[in-house]
Amino acid sequence: MTIKHTRFGVTLELDANDSDTPAMVYFKSGSATYDCAIDSGIVTGNEDIDLPAKAIEWLATFEDKVEQIYNIARG
């Protein structure tokens, strides 16, 4: 089951059935794993796209849920 959370034009997609990338971030035409998006503040498409600062703060509030999804997906 895939769960999507969207705010500030950014979508966090959590998919416990995807053991490779269970937490992905999408913004405009780019994407990144959750960890890369939080660490770098960018998603990548044809070019690097900066995430809005408010979106990074918002994404950080999902840290516990993301950890749970990783545990389920890789468990």
Residue, then its C-alpha position, 0 to 999 in steps of 0.5 A: m500500500t502506498i501512502k502519499h502526503t503532499r504540502f508546499g507542492v512536495t509529495l512524500e510517497l511511502d511504500a512498504n512494498d518497495s524494499d529498494t526505495p520505500a520513501m521517495v520525495y517528488f517536487k516539480s519534475g524531480s525526485a529523490t529518496y527521502d534521505c537525499a532530499i532531507d540531507s541535500g535539500i534538492v530533488t533531481g530530474n533533468e537538473d537539480i531542483d531546490l526544495p522550499a525550506k518550509a518543505i524540508e522542515w515539513l518533510a523532517t516531521f515524517e522521520d519516525k514514519v519513514e523509519q517505520i516504512y524502511n523497517i517494514a519494507r526491509g524486514 
